[in-house]
Amino acid sequence: MARGVKTPWLSTLLVAALIGGAGYAALFLAPAERTMGLIQRIFYFHVPSAWAGFVAFGITFVACIAYLVKRAPKWDWLAVSAAEMGVVFFTVVLVTGPIWAKPVWGIWWTWDARLTSTFVLWVLYLSYLVLRTLVGDAERRAVVSAVFGVFAFLDVPLVYLSIWFWRTQHPQPVIGGGGMDRHMWPPFLLCWAALLGVMVLLLRQRYRLEALRHEVQEISLTADFAASQGGFSPVPRGGSRVPSLKGAAR
């Protein structure tokens, strides 16, 4: 297997163990909520998914700013990779939320401040990904995407603070508001750690894919240029190395 697509087996096994432990803790060890009953256990996957998505969008925000400052392609690769992870996790949020809401509220969806701002956040980052497919030039695409990525992040604090700013159908703060039983905290934090682990694994592989895609494009351009000059040299002089995600954090 090529070095660029190796699977981190030890990390994968660790995350798999975290997922198994988190699922068991959420379904069997966490105390049952007195008013909602079993359906409340979806909380242990719904809220950690949102928090993992916030982390992913935060990485996109930082990477977009870093690209605008340094213009290094690796930051653009990190930004789009993290944005995709955030969209995935917020898709989970938007699916699990109505499943939880129907038996508790009696409705699948209501356009209150928290739900509407969350949906807008998901649409913004989905638009970010679509925007990237509409700009052909790589450098221009990276600049436009970075500017849009910084703008899209403005909705993240709005989503988080919406239940403090407005009276909504969504319950008032449980985490941070002192409303969660202390026995619920360990399963909740374990679920969040498991989902963060999943996000990191997927982000690493997605980043490597974006880096390899960039390398293939460079080789293709070099080959086209060489062919137009009457020769053929598919590999740039000196070779090409795909940077690691670890290097992008520097």
C-alpha positions in Angstrom: 0.0 0.0 0.0 1.3 3.5 -0.9 2.7 5.5 1.9 0.1 8.2 1.3 -2.9 6.0 2.1 -1.7 3.9 5.0 -4.3 3.2 7.6 -3.3 4.0 11.2 -4.4 0.6 12.6 -3.5 1.3 16.2 -5.4 4.5 16.2 -8.3 2.8 14.5 -8.5 0.1 17.1 -8.3 2.7 19.9 -11.2 4.6 18.4 -13.2 1.4 17.9 -12.7 0.6 21.5 -13.8 4.1 22.5 -17.0 3.8 20.3 -17.8 0.4 21.9 -17.3 1.7 25.4 -19.2 4.9 24.7 -22.2 3.0 23.2 -22.3 0.7 26.2 -22.1 3.5 28.7 -24.7 5.6 27.0 -27.2 2.7 26.6 -26.7 0.8 29.8 -24.7 2.7 32.4 -26.1 6.2 32.2 -29.1 6.8 34.4 -32.5 7.1 32.7 -34.0 10.6 32.5 -37.1 10.8 34.6 -39.4 12.6 32.2 -38.3 11.5 28.8 -37.2 7.9 29.5 -35.2 5.9 27.0 -35.5 8.3 24.1 -33.3 10.7 26.1 -30.3 8.4 25.5 -30.1 9.8 22.0 -28.7 12.9 23.8 -25.3 11.0 24.2 -24.9 10.9 20.4 -26.8 14.1 19.4 -24.9 16.6 21.5 -21.4 15.1 21.1 -22.0 15.1 17.3 -22.7 18.8 17.5 -19.6 19.5 19.6 -17.4 17.4 17.2 -18.9 19.4 14.3 -18.1 22.6 16.1 -14.5 21.5 16.5 -14.3 20.6 12.8 -15.7 24.0 11.7 -13.2 25.6 14.1 -10.4 23.8 12.4 -11.7 25.0 9.0 -11.9 28.6 10.3 -8.3 28.5 11.5 -7.1 26.9 8.3 -8.9 29.4 6.2 -7.2 32.3 8.0 -3.8 30.6 7.8 -4.2 30.1 4.1 -5.1 33.8 3.6 -2.0 34.8 5.6 0.5 32.3 4.3 -1.0 31.1 1.0 0.3 27.6 1.6 -1.8 24.9 -0.2 -1.7 22.6 2.9 -4.0 25.0 4.8 -6.6 24.8 2.0 -6.4 21.0 2.1 -7.0 21.1 5.8 -9.8 23.6 5.5 -11.8 21.5 3.0 -11.1 18.3 4.9 -12.4 19.7 8.2 -15.4 21.3 6.5 -16.5 17.9 5.2 -16.2 16.4 8.6 -18.2 19.2 10.1 -21.0 18.7 7.5 -21.0 14.9 8.2 -21.4 15.5 12.0 -24.1 18.1 11.6 -26.0 15.9 9.3 -26.1 13.4 12.2 -27.3 16.3 14.4 -30.1 17.2 12.0 -31.2 13.6 11.7 -31.1 12.6 15.4 -32.7 15.9 16.6 -36.1 15.3 15.0 -36.0 11.6 16.1 -35.6 12.9 19.6 -38.1 15.8 19.2 -41.1 13.8 17.9 -41.9 11.8 21.0 -40.9 14.6 23.4 -42.4 17.7 21.6 -44.9 16.0 19.5 -43.4 17.5 16.3 -40.5 16.6 14.1 -39.3 20.2 13.5 -40.0 23.8 14.4 -38.3 26.9 13.1 -37.0 28.2 16.4 -33.7 30.1 16.8 -31.6 27.0 17.7 -32.9 24.7 15.0 -33.0 27.4 12.3 -29.4 28.6 13.0 -28.2 25.0 13.0 -29.8 24.3 9.7 -28.3 27.5 8.3 -24.9 26.5 9.5 -25.2 23.1 7.8 -26.3 24.9 4.5 -23.4 27.4 4.8 -20.8 24.7 4.9 -22.5 22.6 2.3 -22.4 25.7 0.1 -18.7 26.0 0.9 -18.1 22.5 -0.5 -20.3 23.2 -3.6 -18.5 26.5 -4.2 -15.2 24.7 -4.4 -16.5 22.7 -7.4 -17.5 25.8 -9.3 -14.0 27.5 -9.4 -11.6 25.9 -11.8 -8.3 27.6 -10.9 -6.8 26.1 -7.8 -5.3 29.2 -6.3 -8.5 31.3 -6.9 -10.6 28.5 -5.5 -8.6 28.4 -2.3 -8.8 32.2 -1.8 -12.6 32.4 -2.5 -13.2 29.3 -0.3 -11.1 30.7 2.6 -13.0 34.0 2.6 -16.3 32.1 2.5 -15.1 29.7 5.2 -14.3 32.6 7.6 -17.7 34.1 6.9 -19.5 30.8 7.5 -17.9 30.4 10.9 -19.8 33.5 12.2 -22.9 31.3 12.6 -21.1 28.9 15.0 -21.3 31.1 18.1 -24.8 32.1 17.0 -25.9 28.5 17.1 -24.3 27.8 20.5 -25.6 31.0 22.1 -29.1 31.0 20.5 -30.8 29.4 23.5 -29.4 32.1 25.8 -30.4 35.0 23.4 -33.9 33.8 22.6 -36.8 31.8 24.2 -37.0 28.8 22.0 -38.7 25.4 21.7 -35.3 23.9 22.3 -34.6 23.4 26.0 -32.6 25.9 28.0 -28.9 25.1 28.6 -28.4 21.7 30.3 -24.6 21.6 29.8 -23.2 24.7 31.3 -26.5 25.5 32.9 -26.2 23.0 35.8 -29.1 20.9 34.6 -27.4 17.6 34.0 -27.1 14.9 36.6 -23.5 14.3 37.6 -23.8 10.6 36.8 -24.5 11.6 33.1 -21.2 13.4 32.7 -18.9 10.4 32.3 -20.9 8.7 29.5 -21.4 12.0 27.8 -17.7 12.8 27.9 -16.8 9.3 26.7 -19.2 9.7 23.8 -17.7 13.0 22.9 -14.2 11.5 23.0 -15.2 8.6 20.8 -16.7 11.0 18.2 -13.7 13.2 18.3 -11.6 10.2 17.7 -13.7 9.3 14.7 -13.4 12.8 13.4 -9.6 12.9 13.7 -9.2 9.5 11.9 -11.5 10.6 9.1 -9.9 14.1 8.9 -6.4 12.6 8.6 -7.4 10.3 5.8 -9.4 13.1 4.0 -6.4 15.4 4.3 -4.1 12.8 2.8 -6.5 12.3 -0.1 -6.6 16.0 -0.8 -2.8 16.2 -0.7 -2.5 13.3 -3.1 -5.1 14.8 -5.4 -2.9 18.0 -5.5 0.2 15.9 -6.3 -1.6 14.1 -9.2 -2.7 17.5 -10.6 0.9 18.7 -10.5 2.1 15.6 -12.2 -0.6 16.0 -14.9 0.3 19.6 -15.5 4.0 18.7 -15.8 3.2 15.9 -18.2 1.0 18.2 -20.3 3.8 20.8 -20.4 6.4 18.3 -21.3 4.2 16.8 -24.1 3.7 20.3 -25.5 7.4 20.8 -25.6 7.9 17.5 -27.5 9.0 15.4 -24.5 7.4 13.5 -21.7 8.4 13.7 -18.1 5.5 12.6 -15.8 7.3 13.3 -12.5 8.5 16.8 -11.5 12.2 17.2 -11.1 13.2 16.2 -7.6 10.0 14.2 -7.1 7.1 15.2 -4.9 6.3 14.6 -1.3 2.8 14.8 0.2 3.0 16.6 3.5 1.5 15.1 6.6 -1.4 16.5 8.6 1.0 16.9 11.4 3.1 19.3 9.3 0.0 21.4 8.6 -0.5 22.2 12.2 2.9 23.9 12.5 
